[in-house]
């Protein structure tokens, strides 16, 4: 859909869950959005995650607007099944997706937005950036990294435990990826698994007495932040307990506060805690330096793992796209409210689940674009 000057009404950048949800709701609102995706398929980031990944949020609270995830996928949907769901979602909503088109820059021009892409430039009244929080792997700038002679890879490159059978592996980082990769390595036959932790994580069970913790967190939504933290701390004490003697002290901040202030999602436990308690996964201090074939830890001890997996997170990677606008935060996140005609979706973590939040953000953006029409006002 173009105006008289040839500008598109709306462009969505990214064909992951956020982009697909937004495009579907825009179509429902009468706006035919053009989706630009640099990969050759939808859900490309999900396809490249490690194989054992399952949604940490329950199926019935994780679907995109307008179509539930099929029941046969089970309560905790696998990575492969979620990708299949995204493919079918795009088909059912008849979304216009231009694959193999990388957006390299976005700038304002005469009240519209100009997008530089690998297939040429185009203009749009509204642009929705839906490239997500996990666009660019973040590898810490450890001293000595350039000369490190050991095997080092980011979690984005990890697929399964097969290459690490009977090997000594160090996982750096205690987020969900780090915890699950450590468990995958253990179950896949690694000889030794250690996890280096800089900042103690909050940990919640995936479910309590058959009730998903996500559902409980949703019920806490109306409560003040301090009361949310207190309720979640009670869940932690009841189901996880103290892990101080295993090297995991309690975090300084509560679950909800840590999500809001540090953008840090708690570990959703699927077996990591038991493995730590049993001594099958060892917790060690944070990495300070890489020296030759050795990893130097903050307490001065040295390790010589046969492989090191850096589960050290991701960055949105929006500097190239939006660097000239001066709107990014120090950690690379865009403004939640966007700019006039420029919208962002999928860049905020939520204790209730990021996929659930995507739905509410997509509805807000679709209402805004559909209501304001060609004026571009928010």
Secondary structure, 3 states (H helix, E strand, C coil): CECCCCCEEEEEECCCHHHHHHHHHHHHCCCCCEEEECCCCCCHHHHCCCCCCECCCCHHHCCCCCCCCCHHHCCCCEHHHHHHHHHHHHHHCCCEEEECCCEEEEEEECCEEEEEECCEEEEEEEEEECCCCCCEECCCCCECHHHCCCCEEEHHHCCCCHHHCCCEEEEECCCHHHHHHHHHHHHCCCCEEEEEECCCCCEEECEECCEEHHHHHHHCCCCCHHHHHHHHHHHHHHHCCCEHHHCECCCCCCHHHHHHHHCCCCEEECCHHHHHHCCCCEEEECEEEEECCEEEECCCCEECCCEEEECCCEECCCHHHHHHHCCCCCCCCCCCCCECCEEECCCCCCCCCHHHHHHHHHHHHHHHHHHHHHHCCC
